[in-house]
Amino acid sequence: METRRWIVEVNQALLGKNTELAARNRERFHAHGLLVLNLLSAPGSGKTALLERTLNDLHGKLRIGVQVGDLQTDNDARRLMGRGAPVVQIVTGGCCHLDASMIAQANEKFDLEQLDLLLIENVGNLVCPASYDLGEDVRVVLLSVTEGDDKPLKYPTMFRKADVVVITKMDIAEAVGADLPALRENIRRTAPTAMVLEVSARSGLGLPAWYDFLQQRRSGFPA
C-alpha cells in the first residue's frame, strides 16, 4: 500500500508540473494570437494524411506550423515538409506521449509571430496523451472507420476530453463494413459536447467543414 501511495504522489507531482508548463505555453501562444490544436489518435488513424491535405489546401490562407511527436523516427515530419509550413519533429525517445515541456522546447524552433495556427500531432496512443495538457486551445481526437465502433467506449477518457472528434477514412467505410450509426452513437455517449466531423483526406470528403472550423476558430484570435 505504501508503494502504491508513493507512485500516485509522484504521478500527481508530474502532472502538476506539466499543468504549470502548459499554462505558460498557452499564455505565450495567446500573446502571439496563435490558435493551437492537439491532434490525438491511435496509430494509423490518418493524422499525418489529414495534416498533409490541410497544409496543401490552406497554403496561402493560414500561416500554419506543425509539431510532430514520434517515439523514434522522423518519418511523419519528412512527409509534411515541403508544403509551405515549418515542421519540427519531437522524438520522445520511447515516451508514449508529448508533454508541455517538449512543446516549449519545440516552440524555440519557430517564429511564433509568423504563425496563425499551430497543429501538434501527438504520439499515436489512446491512453497516455489524454492526461497531458500541452497548452492547446482545441483537443482533436481522430478515429478511423477501420478501428471499430467500440473505441470510444474502450477509451472514454480520451474521447470525453475531446473538443472535436474527426472520423477519418470515410471513403472506405462501406468497404470495411463500418457500422457508422453505432460509431456515431458511441461518440455521442462518451463525448456529448464534441463537434463531430466525417472526412476522407484521400477523396476530400468533409474537408471543407474541417477547414471552415479552423478558419472560424482562428478568426476569434487577435491578428
Summary of the structure (lengths in Angstrom):
residues: 223
radius of gyration: 17.3
end to end distance: 53.2
largest distance: 57.6
contacts: 720
relative contact order: 0.17
helix: 44%
strand: 17%
